[in-house]
Amino acid sequence: MLDEPVTEVGLLLYPEAQSSAVLGLTDLLGVAGSIAVGHSGQPRLPLRISHWQLSGPGETPTRVWDSAPLASGHVSALIAPPTLAAPISAEAAAPWVPWLQACHANGALLGSVCAGAFLLAETGLLSARTATTHWNHAELFQSRFPSVRLDTDRLVIDDGDIITAGGVMAWTDLGLRLVDRFLGPTVMIETAQMLLIDPPGREQRYYSVFSPRLTHGDTAILKAQHWLQSTAAKDMSLPTLAARAQLEERTFLRRFQKATGMTTTEYGQRLRVGHARQLLQFGTLSIERIAWEVGYSDPSAFRKVFARIVGLTPGEYRSRFSPSGVRKA
């Protein structure tokens, strides 16, 4: 039925947004949806692609184009495309900020490509997080947003509820990451083959990157999830989490498992392992130091958790996926 909820990905038409990236992402996601239909046998496309724009001063963004106008459901992702002009100013970004903050608080994933990161950073949601943008914008970005940990050596940084991509053409990498997130790795690979673009092979995993469930609608639990994501789950104590959600501890545990599909312990372990994967793949710290950095005082316990979730030991993972050929175990 046309009114059944679907996964909606919204593209932001902010001032000077690059039209080719908007249309390219629209086509990439449309191709992926068609491929997914071929696998599922269902007649309804699983992705709804929309374009959002401000209609005037004091207005909130509205859809100006919609691939499935009769569909229902919440927006699952909002993406700020690149721009070939100067990065958006704080003044131009201001009308978008409250709306983006509210959408994120309601479970929407936020993403950016190249200079689109400036729009996301104006929301304050990148504070104390690692993000990327084009290397040519690094100095300006750091001066405007000193609280963001900028890493322009990375092409795509997937931080669960926020994904940033670096170069102007990195919209293909971000698009494939979204396809992997919402439609699975098989559809992602076939989409890349269909469009003759390289899949993100240097970031492939034995298992998919942990994708927290954010569209469950429980705003109290979302507060705890967003806090865990921004702090890399360093503090997983029940009193702290319940206080973040402003819930009684027993109520928090029940609602957390219902909303996320897992216990707080398992959720925290997956967030910590995700952080450890990045340190193993892109850094040279010893495994013992990485264990400490992600919240494990016992390296042997860290190794056991990592191997259970990833299917490889930390040393094997580093040997297989480190682009610099680091072989420390």
N, C-alpha and C positions, 0 to 999 in steps of 0.2 A: 504494500500500500504506500501511496505517495507521502502520507503524513506520518509514517513511522520515523523514529529518530535515526539520524545518520551522523557520521563524523564530519563536522564542518571545519575546514581550514580557511581562515580569513586572511586576505592580503591587504596591507594598509597602503592606501594611495595618499601618503603624506606629500607635502610640497616637494617637487623635483624627484619624486620616486622614479626609479628607472623602469620605463614601460616594458622594455624587452624582458626584464627579469620577472615582472608581474605576469606577462603573457606566457613566458617560458614555464614558470611554476604552474600556471593554470593548465597548460598543456601536459606537463609531466604528471601532475596529479590526476588529470583526466585519463591519460593513458593507463596509469596504475589502476585506477578504478575499473576500467574496462577489462584489464587483465584479471583483476580479482573476481569480476563477474563470471569470466570464463572458468575460473577454478570452482566457484561456489555453485554455479548453475542458477543463482538467484537473478531475477530480472532487474532488481533495483541496484543502482550504483551505490557503493558503500561510502563514497566520499562526496561531500558537498563543498564546492569551492566558491568563495564569495570575495568581492572586492568592497572595501570600506573606505568612506571618505567623509570629511566634514562638510556639511551643507552650508554653514555660515557661522559667524561669531556667536559664541554662547551655546552652540548646538553640540550634541554628542555625535560621534561617527555613526553613519547608517550604511546599509548595503546599497551600492549603486550598480552592482552586477551580481547575479546569483545563478549558479548552475542547477539548483534544485529549489526554486522559490516556494514549492508546496511542502517541502520537508520540514520537520520539527526537530527540536533538540538544542542543547547548548553548544556554543562555539568551543571546539576542542583545542584549537591552536590559532594564534594570530602572529603573522610574520611581517616584519618591517624589511622591505626589500632594499637593495643598495640605491645609491644616487651617484650620478656622474658630476653633480654640482658639489658645492661645499656642504659638509655635514649640517644637518638641521640645527638651527639655533635653539636656545632654551625658550625663547619667546614663541617661536613657531611650534615647538613641541608641546608647550603648556596646555593647549586645548585637548590634546590626546591623553595626557597623563592620568587624570582621574579615571577615565574609562578603562585604560589599560590596567591600572591598579585593581579596579573592581573586577575585571574579567579574570585576571590572575588569581585574585582572592576566591573566585568562584570555580577555580579548577582549570582554567585555560592555560595551555602551554604557550609561552612566548618565545619567539625566535627572531633572529635578525641576520642580515647578510651585509658584510662590508660596513659602510657608514650607517646602515640601519641600526647598528649598535648604539649610536648616539641617542636615538629616540628611546630605546629601551632603557638606557642608563639614566635618562631624565626622570624616569619613574622612581628611581631609588632602589629598584629591585635587584640591581646588579651589585649593590654595595656589599663588600666583603666576599664577593664571589670572583671566580676566574672567568674571564670572557676574552673574546678575540674580535678584532676588526682588521681592516687593511693596514699593513705595516706603515703606509704613507701617512696614516692618520694617528699613529701611536702617540706622538708628542702632544698633539692637541687633545686627544682623548684623555691622556693621563693628567693634563693640566685641568681639564674640566671635571674629571671624575676620579680624583685621587684615591677614593676608597675602593675602587674596582681593581682587582688583580689582573692586569692586562697581560696576555700571552700571545703575541703576534707570530710566534713560531708554530702555532697550532692552526690547522685549517678549519676544524670543527670542534667545538667544545660543547658536549652534551652534559648538562648539569641537571638532568631529570625534568624539571619544570621550566627550564630556560635553556635554549640552544642558540649559540652564536656561531656564525661562519665568517671566515676571513675575507677572501678576495671577492672582486666584483662578480666573477663567474662562479663563485662558490654556492650560488643558488641551486646548482645541480646537486651538489653534495648535501645541502640542507634538505632539498626535496626528496632525495633518496632516503635520508635519515627519517623523514616524516613517513614515507611509505613503509619503511621497515617497522617503525613504531606502530602505525595504525593498521597495516595490512599484512605484515610479516615479511621475513627475509626472502621467501620464494618469489613473491610478487615484486619485491625490490630488485632482485637480480634480473628478473625477466623484463622489468621496466628499463633497467640500464641497458640490457641487450637490445631491446626494441629501439631505443633512442641512440644507440651507439655511443654511450658515455660510460666512463669508468666507474664501477661501483666502488664504495669506500673500502677497498681491500686492506689498506694499511690499518684500518680500525675494525676489521672483522674479529669476531669472537667465536669461541666454541659455542657459547650461549649468547643470546641477545643481551644487549645492555639493559640493565634494570630500568624499567619504565614504570614509575609509581603511578597508581591509579589516582587521578585527580578530579574526575568528573562525577564523583559519587554524591555531591551535593551537601555533604555534612561540613558546614563552614568551620565548626569548632575543631574538627579533626584536620581540616586543611591548614589551619593556623599552626598546628603542631608539625604537619608535614613540611610546610614551607620553612619553618624554623630548623627542622632537622636537615633539610637540604642545604640551607645557607650555612650551617655550622658543621657540615660533614658528619653529623650524628656523633659528635664528640661526647655529648652528654645524653645518655639514653635512660637516665633514672626516671622511674615512674612518677615521683612527685613533681619533677621538673616538667615532664611532658603534660601531665594533667593540669598543671598550673598554666602552661601555655595555652591549652585548650579551654581553660576556665571550667573544668569539669571535675567532679569527684572521681577518685582514682578508679574505682570499680566500674563506674559508668564509662570512663574514658577507655578502659581496656576493651569493654564490650563493643563500644561504638567504633573504636579503631580497627578491630578485627573485621567488623561488618563492612566498614568503608573500604579498607585496603585489601582485604582478603588474606591477611597474615598477621601474626603477632608482632608486637613492638620489637621483640628481640630479632626475629627474622628480618623485619623491615630494616632495622638498624644495621644488621650484618650485611645486607645487600648494598646499602648506601656506602658503608665503609669499604667493602670489597670493590665497589665501583671507583672510589677514590684511590684505592691501592692500585688498581689496574692502570690508572693514569700515571701514577708515580713510577710504576714498573716499566711502563711503555716509553715514557718520555724523560725519565730522570735516571740518575746514577746512584741514588741512595742505596745502602745495603738493605737487605730484606728485613733485618732486625730493626733498622731505623724506620723503615716504612711501616712495620707493624706498630711501632710506637706512635708514629705520626697519625695513623688512622684510628688510634684508640685502643690498641692491644698492648698490654704490658708483658704478655707472654708470647714470644714469637712462635712457639710450637702450636699454641691455640689458634693464632692467626693463620698459620699454614693449613691447619685442618679445616677451618672455616672457608678459606680461599679455595682449597681443592674441592670441597664439597659443592660450592656454588659454581665455580668456573670449570671444573673438570681437569684442571692442570694445577701443578704446584706453582707457587710464585716464581721459582727459578725457571721452570719450563715455560711459563707464560712470557717471562721477560725474553728468553731465548727465541721464542717464536715470533713475538710481536714488536720488540724494540726496533725502531727504524735505524737506530745508530749502531746496531749490532752488539749492544751490551750483553755480556754473558755472565754477569755476577749471579750467584745462586745464594 
